[in-house]
Amino acid sequence: MRYIIEFYYKGEVIERREYDDFFIEPQVGDIVNIQFTNPYYHEEGKWWIVKERRQILFSVEQRTLRQTLMLNIVPDPKDGLWKSDPTYDNYQK
């Protein structure tokens, strides 16, 4: 099985990764850190919130089954700050 994760922002794939091993799948509401291969998206920050998710399972003329996880994400306005941090309520980017 081949595992693929795609990150979507404003309707466009901004990062895509492929793995041979299963990974922990982010859920809606999770905050994830993304190390982008496209430096343009570093301007938005490294921390993102998962808003929606879709999954596709398919095998296209190949013997290997592929699973694609599509995540719709938005920048985290708190830039990954923990809610328990004393500065959380007043933090601004």
JOWO-V859956 format. One line per field, one symbol per residue. phi: phi as a letter, one per 40 degrees, with the letter a starting at -180 (. if undefined). burial: + if it has 9 or more other ideal C-beta (glycine too) atoms within 8 Angstrom, else -. Layout:
# JOWO-V859956
phi = ???
burial = ???
This chain:
# JOWO-V859956
phi = .bbbbbbbafgbcbaabbbcbcbcccbdgcbbbbcccccdcccchcbbbccaabbbbabbfbcccbbbbbbcbbccccfgcccccccdcbcbc
burial = -++++++++----++---+-----------++-+-+----+---++++++--+------------++++++++-++--+++------+--+--
